[in-house]
Amino acid sequence: MKIFLLIVSILLIIIVLLQSGKAEPASQIISGGNIDLFNKRKERGSELVISRITLFLGIMFFIISLVMEFI
């Protein structure tokens, strides 16, 4: 079970690093630029797949951690 948690953890780290920088406009908040601050951007294609994989791995990490704690 510990090895499975380790594998999920490593995959979660890798997939988070592969995500695109959605927080790039956040640096404009400090400088006062709000060109596309509230612009809605939908995830499409590979961004959507990576986002869903991240969600799945995060849930798996949480569940495995809880199971390991109570067993």
Backbone hydrogen bonds, N-H to C=O, Kabsch-Sander energy under -0.5 kcal/mol:
donor,donor_aa,acceptor,acceptor_aa,energy
5,L,1,M,-2.0
6,L,2,K,-2.1
7,I,3,I,-2.4
8,V,4,F,-2.4
9,S,5,L,-2.3
10,I,6,L,-2.4
11,L,7,I,-2.5
12,L,8,V,-2.4
13,I,9,S,-2.2
14,I,10,I,-2.3
15,I,11,L,-2.7
16,V,12,L,-2.0
17,L,13,I,-1.9
18,L,14,I,-1.2
19,Q,15,I,-0.6
19,Q,16,V,-0.8
22,K,20,S,-1.4
24,E,21,G,-0.8
26,A,23,A,-1.1
27,S,24,E,-1.3
28,Q,25,P,-1.5
29,I,26,A,-1.1
30,I,26,A,-0.6
31,S,27,S,-1.0
32,G,28,Q,-1.1
33,G,28,Q,-1.3
39,N,36,D,-0.6
42,K,40,K,-0.5
47,E,44,R,-1.5
49,V,45,G,-1.7
50,I,46,S,-2.7
51,S,47,E,-2.2
52,R,48,L,-2.2
53,I,49,V,-2.4
54,T,50,I,-2.2
55,L,51,S,-2.1
56,F,52,R,-2.5
57,L,53,I,-2.8
58,G,54,T,-2.4
59,I,55,L,-2.2
60,M,56,F,-2.5
61,F,57,L,-2.5
62,F,58,G,-2.1
63,I,59,I,-2.6
64,I,60,M,-2.8
65,S,61,F,-2.3
66,L,62,F,-2.1
67,V,63,I,-2.6
68,M,64,I,-2.6
69,E,65,S,-1.6
70,F,66,L,-1.7
71,I,67,V,-0.9
